Amino acid sequence: MLSKALKMAVAISLIIMVSACCTPEVRYTPTPLPQPAAPLLPAIKAADTACLSNTTWADIVERDRLRKDYGEQCAAIIRANNAGVQQGIK
């Protein structure tokens, strides 16, 4: 005869094996990210910038270039993500 402890171990093993098969598969579905519209930037007249030093103007130009590059990088990341979503990459 099987001992009480062995019967309990067999019962627990069976319960664990049966319940493991009942777990539903978890599937994450990525969604495409929205591509924000580019902002409409105001025009700046040369007369408005005449009071700025050359160094300050160069800093403004550099800042604008860096912000534009950053925006293009973000847009490229969104496009790459959306391409992966459409291809079913997980």
N, CA, C and O atoms as a Tinker XYZ file with bonds, in Angstrom:
   360  protein
     1  N      0.820000   -1.182000    0.000000    73     2
     2  CA     0.000000    0.000000    0.000000    64     1     3
     3  C      0.871000    1.255000    0.000000    63     2     4     5
     4  O      1.976000    1.277000    0.542000    81     3
     5  N      0.349000    2.259000   -0.605000    73     3     6
     6  CA     1.053000    3.532000   -0.624000    64     5     7
     7  C      0.845000    4.264000    0.694000    63     6     8     9
     8  O     -0.247000    4.270000    1.262000    81     7
     9  N      1.902000    4.868000    1.153000    73     7    10
    10  CA     1.789000    5.610000    2.403000    64     9    11
    11  C      0.965000    6.881000    2.180000    63    10    12    13
    12  O      0.758000    7.326000    1.051000    81    11
    13  N      0.512000    7.436000    3.276000    73    11    14
    14  CA    -0.325000    8.631000    3.208000    64    13    15
    15  C      0.457000    9.803000    2.602000    63    14    16    17
    16  O     -0.105000   10.581000    1.830000    81    15
    17  N      1.721000    9.937000    2.935000    73    15    18
    18  CA     2.563000   11.022000    2.409000    64    17    19
    19  C      2.765000   10.870000    0.901000    63    18    20    21
    20  O      2.745000   11.859000    0.168000    81    19
    21  N      2.957000    9.646000    0.445000    73    19    22
    22  CA     3.150000    9.404000   -0.979000    64    21    23
    23  C      1.865000    9.689000   -1.755000    63    22    24    25
    24  O      1.917000   10.248000   -2.851000    81    23
    25  N      0.716000    9.312000   -1.197000    73    23    26
    26  CA    -0.562000    9.615000   -1.844000    64    25    27
    27  C     -0.769000   11.125000   -1.955000    63    26    28    29
    28  O     -1.253000   11.629000   -2.968000    81    27
    29  N     -0.392000   11.831000   -0.891000    73    27    30
    30  CA    -0.529000   13.289000   -0.896000    64    29    31
    31  C      0.398000   13.917000   -1.949000    63    30    32    33
    32  O      0.006000   14.856000   -2.642000    81    31
    33  N      1.609000   13.401000   -2.062000    73    31    34
    34  CA     2.561000   13.923000   -3.046000    64    33    35
    35  C      2.069000   13.683000   -4.462000    63    34    36    37
    36  O      2.197000   14.551000   -5.325000    81    35
    37  N      1.503000   12.497000   -4.703000    73    35    38
    38  CA     0.962000   12.179000   -6.025000    64    37    39
    39  C     -0.226000   13.079000   -6.334000    63    38    40    41
    40  O     -0.351000   13.571000   -7.456000    81    39
    41  N     -1.094000   13.301000   -5.362000    73    39    42
    42  CA    -2.259000   14.162000   -5.563000    64    41    43
    43  C     -1.834000   15.599000   -5.854000    63    42    44    45
    44  O     -2.376000   16.240000   -6.754000    81    43
    45  N     -0.888000   16.089000   -5.110000    73    43    46
    46  CA    -0.399000   17.466000   -5.340000    64    45    47
    47  C      0.255000   17.577000   -6.710000    63    46    48    49
    48  O      0.049000   18.561000   -7.420000    81    47
    49  N      1.033000   16.582000   -7.079000    73    47    50
    50  CA     1.676000   16.595000   -8.404000    64    49    51
    51  C      0.638000   16.612000   -9.514000    63    50    52    53
    52  O      0.773000   17.358000  -10.484000    81    51
    53  N     -0.403000   15.789000   -9.374000    73    51    54
    54  CA    -1.461000   15.764000  -10.386000    64    53    55
    55  C     -2.189000   17.105000  -10.467000    63    54    56    57
    56  O     -2.482000   17.588000  -11.561000    81    55
    57  N     -2.478000   17.700000   -9.330000    73    55    58
    58  CA    -3.162000   18.998000   -9.315000    64    57    59
    59  C     -2.308000   20.057000  -10.006000    63    58    60    61
    60  O     -2.819000   20.863000  -10.783000    81    59
    61  N     -1.019000   20.052000   -9.724000    73    59    62
    62  CA    -0.113000   21.038000  -10.349000    64    61    63
    63  C     -0.038000   20.816000  -11.852000    63    62    64    65
    64  O     -0.086000   21.777000  -12.619000    81    63
    65  N      0.079000   19.563000  -12.285000    73    63    66
    66  CA     0.168000   19.297000  -13.721000    64    65    67
    67  C     -1.112000   19.670000  -14.453000    63    66    68    69
    68  O     -1.059000   20.229000  -15.548000    81    67
    69  N     -2.248000   19.369000  -13.867000    73    67    70
    70  CA    -3.524000   19.676000  -14.507000    64    69    71
    71  C     -3.762000   21.181000  -14.542000    63    70    72    73
    72  O     -4.231000   21.710000  -15.549000    81    71
    73  N     -3.443000   21.873000  -13.454000    73    71    74
    74  CA    -3.693000   23.321000  -13.428000    64    73    75
    75  C     -2.735000   24.090000  -14.322000    63    74    76    77
    76  O     -3.064000   25.185000  -14.778000    81    75
    77  N     -1.558000   23.540000  -14.580000    73    75    78
    78  CA    -0.609000   24.218000  -15.465000    64    77    79
    79  C     -1.119000   24.254000  -16.897000    63    78    80    81
    80  O     -0.805000   25.183000  -17.642000    81    79
    81  N     -1.890000   23.270000  -17.286000    73    79    82
    82  CA    -2.431000   23.216000  -18.648000    64    81    83
    83  C     -3.605000   24.165000  -18.834000    63    82    84    85
    84  O     -3.977000   24.464000  -19.968000    81    83
    85  N     -4.188000   24.640000  -17.756000    73    83    86
    86  CA    -5.374000   25.478000  -17.836000    64    85    87
    87  C     -5.042000   26.971000  -17.907000    63    86    88    89
    88  O     -5.941000   27.798000  -18.052000    81    87
    89  N     -3.785000   27.309000  -17.806000    73    87    90
    90  CA    -3.396000   28.717000  -17.822000    64    89    91
    91  C     -3.520000   29.255000  -19.244000    63    90    92    93
    92  O     -2.932000   28.688000  -20.165000    81    91
    93  N     -4.273000   30.337000  -19.444000    73    91    94
    94  CA    -4.401000   30.892000  -20.797000    64    93    95
    95  C     -3.096000   31.548000  -21.240000    63    94    96    97
    96  O     -2.329000   32.062000  -20.425000    81    95
    97  N     -2.869000   31.517000  -22.524000    73    95    98
    98  CA    -1.674000   32.140000  -23.084000    64    97    99
    99  C     -1.825000   33.657000  -23.015000    63    98   100   101
   100  O     -2.855000   34.212000  -23.397000    81    99
   101  N     -0.787000   34.310000  -22.524000    73    99   102
   102  CA    -0.786000   35.772000  -22.452000    64   101   103
   103  C     -0.144000   36.299000  -23.717000    63   102   104   105
   104  O      0.976000   35.921000  -24.062000    81   103
   105  N     -0.851000   37.169000  -24.401000    73   103   106
   106  CA    -0.326000   37.722000  -25.653000    64   105   107
   107  C     -0.458000   39.232000  -25.595000    63   106   108   109
   108  O     -1.556000   39.767000  -25.438000    81   107
   109  N      0.666000   39.909000  -25.722000    73   107   110
   110  CA     0.687000   41.365000  -25.729000    64   109   111
   111  C      0.626000   41.847000  -27.167000    63   110   112   113
   112  O      1.390000   41.393000  -28.020000    81   111
   113  N     -0.279000   42.762000  -27.427000    73   111   114
   114  CA    -0.445000   43.283000  -28.777000    64   113   115
   115  C      0.007000   44.744000  -28.814000    63   114   116   117
   116  O     -0.659000   45.618000  -28.258000    81   115
   117  N      1.136000   45.006000  -29.468000    73   115   118
   118  CA     1.583000   46.395000  -29.545000    64   117   119
   119  C      0.689000   47.194000  -30.483000    63   118   120   121
   120  O      0.143000   46.658000  -31.447000    81   119
   121  N      0.552000   48.452000  -30.195000    73   119   122
   122  CA    -0.241000   49.323000  -31.050000    64   121   123
   123  C      0.681000   50.366000  -31.679000    63   122   124   125
   124  O      1.670000   50.759000  -31.060000    81   123
   125  N      0.381000   50.815000  -32.876000    73   123   126
   126  CA     1.211000   51.830000  -33.515000    64   125   127
   127  C      1.181000   53.138000  -32.727000    63   126   128   129
   128  O      0.153000   53.522000  -32.168000    81   127
   129  N      2.309000   53.801000  -32.697000    73   127   130
   130  CA     2.399000   55.106000  -32.051000    64   129   131
   131  C      1.943000   56.181000  -33.030000    63   130   132   133
   132  O      2.222000   56.079000  -34.225000    81   131
   133  N      1.253000   57.197000  -32.552000    73   131   134
   134  CA     0.849000   58.273000  -33.463000    64   133   135
   135  C      2.041000   59.139000  -33.836000    63   134   136   137
   136  O      2.918000   59.394000  -33.011000    81   135
   137  N      2.064000   59.583000  -35.069000    73   135   138
   138  CA     3.120000   60.486000  -35.546000    64   137   139
   139  C      2.603000   61.911000  -35.381000    63   138   140   141
   140  O      1.693000   62.319000  -36.102000    81   139
   141  N      3.168000   62.678000  -34.441000    73   139   142
   142  CA     2.669000   64.041000  -34.248000    64   141   143
   143  C      2.997000   64.923000  -35.451000    63   142   144   145
   144  O      4.010000   64.734000  -36.124000    81   143
   145  N      2.131000   65.869000  -35.698000    73   143   146
   146  CA     2.344000   66.795000  -36.809000    64   145   147
   147  C      3.468000   67.765000  -36.448000    63   146   148   149
   148  O      3.630000   68.151000  -35.291000    81   147
   149  N      4.222000   68.141000  -37.444000    73   147   150
   150  CA     5.299000   69.106000  -37.226000    64   149   151
   151  C      4.681000   70.471000  -36.896000    63   150   152   153
   152  O      3.700000   70.877000  -37.517000    81   151
   153  N      5.255000   71.168000  -35.925000    73   151   154
   154  CA     4.685000   72.467000  -35.561000    64   153   155
   155  C      4.963000   73.515000  -36.636000    63   154   156   157
   156  O      5.969000   73.450000  -37.341000    81   155
   157  N      4.076000   74.457000  -36.743000    73   155   158
   158  CA     4.276000   75.570000  -37.654000    64   157   159
   159  C      5.090000   76.624000  -36.907000    63   158   160   161
   160  O      4.606000   77.212000  -35.941000    81   159
   161  N      6.313000   76.861000  -37.348000    73   159   162
   162  CA     7.211000   77.775000  -36.653000    64   161   163
   163  C      7.024000   79.197000  -37.163000    63   162   164   165
   164  O      6.849000   79.414000  -38.362000    81   163
   165  N      7.061000   80.162000  -36.255000    73   163   166
   166  CA     6.904000   81.550000  -36.685000    64   165   167
   167  C      8.168000   82.044000  -37.404000    63   166   168   169
   168  O      9.285000   81.639000  -37.083000    81   167
   169  N      7.961000   82.913000  -38.364000    73   167   170
   170  CA     9.095000   83.512000  -39.074000    64   169   171
   171  C      9.696000   84.618000  -38.210000    63   170   172   173
   172  O      8.984000   85.321000  -37.493000    81   171
   173  N     11.002000   84.756000  -38.292000    73   171   174
   174  CA    11.698000   85.801000  -37.542000    64   173   175
   175  C     12.353000   86.731000  -38.552000    63   174   176   177
   176  O     13.082000   86.287000  -39.439000    81   175
   177  N     12.092000   88.011000  -38.412000    73   175   178
   178  CA    12.663000   89.003000  -39.319000    64   177   179
   179  C     14.090000   89.328000  -38.897000    63   178   180   181
   180  O     14.428000   89.285000  -37.714000    81   179
   181  N     14.914000   89.651000  -39.875000    73   179   182
   182  CA    16.309000   89.989000  -39.604000    64   181   183
   183  C     16.418000   91.190000  -38.679000    63   182   184   185
   184  O     17.323000   91.250000  -37.846000    81   183
   185  N     15.515000   92.138000  -38.815000    73   183   186
   186  CA    15.565000   93.338000  -37.976000    64   185   187
   187  C     15.342000   92.983000  -36.500000    63   186   188   189
   188  O     15.855000   93.666000  -35.613000    81   187
   189  N     14.586000   91.928000  -36.241000    73   187   190
   190  CA    14.331000   91.517000  -34.863000    64   189   191
   191  C     15.557000   90.894000  -34.202000    63   190   192   193
   192  O     15.656000   90.862000  -32.975000    81   191
   193  N     16.478000   90.405000  -35.004000    73   191   194
   194  CA    17.670000   89.760000  -34.453000    64   193   195
   195  C     18.903000   90.651000  -34.522000    63   194   196   197
   196  O     19.995000   90.222000  -34.147000    81   195
   197  N     18.745000   91.881000  -34.994000    73   195   198
   198  CA    19.892000   92.777000  -35.159000    64   197   199
   199  C     20.556000   93.104000  -33.823000    63   198   200   201
   200  O     21.758000   93.368000  -33.793000    81   199
   201  N     19.824000   93.094000  -32.743000    73   199   202
   202  CA    20.385000   93.442000  -31.442000    64   201   203
   203  C     21.183000   92.300000  -30.819000    63   202   204   205
   204  O     21.837000   92.502000  -29.796000    81   203
   205  N     21.147000   91.102000  -31.413000    73   203   206
   206  CA    21.864000   89.951000  -30.860000    64   205   207
   207  C     23.319000   89.943000  -31.306000    63   206   208   209
   208  O     23.632000   90.309000  -32.439000    81   207
   209  N     24.195000   89.528000  -30.416000    73   207   210
   210  CA    25.602000   89.383000  -30.796000    64   209   211
   211  C     25.748000   88.172000  -31.712000    63   210   212   213
   212  O     24.856000   87.327000  -31.787000    81   211
   213  N     26.869000   88.099000  -32.398000    73   211   214
   214  CA    27.111000   86.963000  -33.289000    64   213   215
   215  C     27.149000   85.646000  -32.507000    63   214   216   217
   216  O     26.681000   84.617000  -32.993000    81   215
   217  N     27.706000   85.686000  -31.301000    73   215   218
   218  CA    27.769000   84.482000  -30.471000    64   217   219
   219  C     26.370000   84.022000  -30.070000    63   218   220   221
   220  O     26.058000   82.832000  -30.128000    81   219
   221  N     25.536000   84.969000  -29.667000    73   219   222
   222  CA    24.165000   84.620000  -29.280000    64   221   223
   223  C     23.401000   84.075000  -30.483000    63   222   224   225
   224  O     22.673000   83.090000  -30.359000    81   223
   225  N     23.557000   84.696000  -31.621000    73   223   226
   226  CA    22.877000   84.221000  -32.825000    64   225   227
   227  C     23.345000   82.817000  -33.196000    63   226   228   229
   228  O     22.530000   81.972000  -33.568000    81   227
   229  N     24.649000   82.560000  -33.098000    73   227   230
   230  CA    25.183000   81.233000  -33.403000    64   229   231
   231  C     24.616000   80.192000  -32.420000    63   230   232   233
   232  O     24.321000   79.060000  -32.802000    81   231
   233  N     24.472000   80.595000  -31.161000    73   231   234
   234  CA    23.886000   79.689000  -30.171000    64   233   235
   235  C     22.428000   79.366000  -30.503000    63   234   236   237
   236  O     21.994000   78.224000  -30.352000    81   235
   237  N     21.681000   80.361000  -30.949000    73   235   238
   238  CA    20.278000   80.143000  -31.327000    64   237   239
   239  C     20.184000   79.216000  -32.535000    63   238   240   241
   240  O     19.343000   78.317000  -32.571000    81   239
   241  N     21.038000   79.435000  -33.510000    73   239   242
   242  CA    21.047000   78.590000  -34.707000    64   241   243
   243  C     21.403000   77.150000  -34.327000    63   242   244   245
   244  O     20.777000   76.201000  -34.801000    81   243
   245  N     22.417000   76.999000  -33.464000    73   243   246
   246  CA    22.817000   75.661000  -33.021000    64   245   247
   247  C     21.685000   74.971000  -32.245000    63   246   248   249
   248  O     21.429000   73.783000  -32.442000    81   247
   249  N     21.017000   75.717000  -31.369000    73   247   250
   250  CA    19.900000   75.168000  -30.603000    64   249   251
   251  C     18.783000   74.699000  -31.533000    63   250   252   253
   252  O     18.228000   73.616000  -31.348000    81   251
   253  N     18.460000   75.509000  -32.522000    73   251   254
   254  CA    17.407000   75.133000  -33.474000    64   253   255
   255  C     17.792000   73.886000  -34.261000    63   254   256   257
   256  O     16.951000   73.025000  -34.519000    81   255
   257  N     19.071000   73.790000  -34.643000    73   255   258
   258  CA    19.534000   72.623000  -35.392000    64   257   259
   259  C     19.449000   71.367000  -34.531000    63   258   260   261
   260  O     19.020000   70.313000  -35.000000    81   259
   261  N     19.859000   71.485000  -33.268000    73   259   262
   262  CA    19.795000   70.331000  -32.364000    64   261   263
   263  C     18.356000   69.892000  -32.108000    63   262   264   265
   264  O     18.072000   68.696000  -32.044000    81   263
   265  N     17.450000   70.857000  -31.961000    73   263   266
   266  CA    16.032000   70.511000  -31.749000    64   265   267
   267  C     15.441000   69.848000  -32.994000    63   266   268   269
   268  O     14.643000   68.918000  -32.883000    81   267
   269  N     15.831000   70.326000  -34.174000    73   267   270
   270  CA    15.345000   69.723000  -35.417000    64   269   271
   271  C     15.870000   68.291000  -35.542000    63   270   272   273
   272  O     15.124000   67.377000  -35.894000    81   271
   273  N     17.167000   68.105000  -35.249000    73   271   274
   274  CA    17.741000   66.760000  -35.314000    64   273   275
   275  C     17.058000   65.816000  -34.327000    63   274   276   277
   276  O     16.783000   64.660000  -34.650000    81   275
   277  N     16.790000   66.317000  -33.127000    73   275   278
   278  CA    16.115000   65.504000  -32.115000    64   277   279
   279  C     14.717000   65.109000  -32.591000    63   278   280   281
   280  O     14.307000   63.959000  -32.434000    81   279
   281  N     14.002000   66.044000  -33.162000    73   279   282
   282  CA    12.668000   65.745000  -33.682000    64   281   283
   283  C     12.706000   64.709000  -34.793000    63   282   284   285
   284  O     11.838000   63.839000  -34.863000    81   283
   285  N     13.710000   64.797000  -35.663000    73   283   286
   286  CA    13.846000   63.816000  -36.743000    64   285   287
   287  C     14.191000   62.438000  -36.192000    63   286   288   289
   288  O     13.713000   61.429000  -36.709000    81   287
   289  N     15.018000   62.386000  -35.149000    73   287   290
   290  CA    15.350000   61.105000  -34.526000    64   289   291
   291  C     14.114000   60.483000  -33.878000    63   290   292   293
   292  O     13.884000   59.280000  -33.996000    81   291
   293  N     13.323000   61.305000  -33.198000    73   291   294
   294  CA    12.092000   60.798000  -32.574000    64   293   295
   295  C     11.125000   60.270000  -33.636000    63   294   296   297
   296  O     10.506000   59.222000  -33.451000    81   295
   297  N     10.999000   60.995000  -34.739000    73   295   298
   298  CA    10.118000   60.551000  -35.821000    64   297   299
   299  C     10.619000   59.235000  -36.419000    63   298   300   301
   300  O      9.818000   58.366000  -36.764000    81   299
   301  N     11.939000   59.086000  -36.542000    73   299   302
   302  CA    12.500000   57.843000  -37.079000    64   301   303
   303  C     12.228000   56.680000  -36.132000    63   302   304   305
   304  O     11.953000   55.569000  -36.585000    81   303
   305  N     12.302000   56.919000  -34.827000    73   303   306
   306  CA    12.014000   55.870000  -33.851000    64   305   307
   307  C     10.549000   55.447000  -33.958000    63   306   308   309
   308  O     10.240000   54.257000  -33.912000    81   307
   309  N      9.659000   56.411000  -34.098000    73   307   310
   310  CA     8.226000   56.097000  -34.220000    64   309   311
   311  C      7.968000   55.302000  -35.496000    63   310   312   313
   312  O      7.220000   54.324000  -35.481000    81   311
   313  N      8.590000   55.724000  -36.606000    73   311   314
   314  CA     8.398000   54.985000  -37.867000    64   313   315
   315  C      8.924000   53.552000  -37.752000    63   314   316   317
   316  O      8.287000   52.616000  -38.236000    81   315
   317  N     10.086000   53.380000  -37.112000    73   315   318
   318  CA    10.663000   52.044000  -36.957000    64   317   319
   319  C      9.769000   51.186000  -36.059000    63   318   320   321
   320  O      9.558000   50.006000  -36.340000    81   319
   321  N      9.248000   51.770000  -34.990000    73   319   322
   322  CA     8.335000   51.038000  -34.109000    64   321   323
   323  C      7.084000   50.617000  -34.865000    63   322   324   325
   324  O      6.656000   49.466000  -34.774000    81   323
   325  N      6.504000   51.538000  -35.602000    73   323   326
   326  CA     5.271000   51.228000  -36.330000    64   325   327
   327  C      5.502000   50.201000  -37.417000    63   326   328   329
   328  O      4.624000   49.384000  -37.690000    81   327
   329  N      6.683000   50.228000  -38.050000    73   327   330
   330  CA     7.002000   49.215000  -39.053000    64   329   331
   331  C      7.098000   47.842000  -38.402000    63   330   332   333
   332  O      6.662000   46.847000  -38.980000    81   331
   333  N      7.666000   47.784000  -37.205000    73   331   334
   334  CA     7.753000   46.517000  -36.480000    64   333   335
   335  C      6.398000   46.014000  -36.056000    63   334   336   337
   336  O      6.150000   44.809000  -36.091000    81   335
   337  N      5.503000   46.915000  -35.652000    73   335   338
   338  CA     4.145000   46.527000  -35.251000    64   337   339
   339  C      3.412000   45.944000  -36.449000    63   338   340   341
   340  O      2.721000   44.933000  -36.322000    81   339
   341  N      3.554000   46.566000  -37.601000    73   339   342
   342  CA     2.840000   46.106000  -38.794000    64   341   343
   343  C      3.377000   44.759000  -39.272000    63   342   344   345
   344  O      2.637000   43.966000  -39.854000    81   343
   345  N      4.678000   44.495000  -39.027000    73   343   346
   346  CA     5.260000   43.224000  -39.457000    64   345   347
   347  C      5.045000   42.120000  -38.430000    63   346   348   349
   348  O      5.361000   40.959000  -38.686000    81   347
   349  N      4.516000   42.477000  -37.285000    73   347   350
   350  CA     4.239000   41.474000  -36.261000    64   349   351
   351  C      5.435000   41.140000  -35.399000    63   350   352   353
   352  O      5.470000   40.074000  -34.783000    81   351
   353  N      6.424000   42.031000  -35.338000    73   351   354
   354  CA     7.587000   41.809000  -34.480000    64   353   355
   355  C      7.168000   41.984000  -33.037000    63   354   356   357
   356  O      6.464000   42.934000  -32.694000    81   355
   357  N      7.605000   41.059000  -32.190000    73   355   358
   358  CA     7.220000   41.105000  -30.770000    64   357   359
   359  C      8.368000   41.583000  -29.941000    63   358   360
   360  O      8.245000   41.690000  -28.721000    81   359
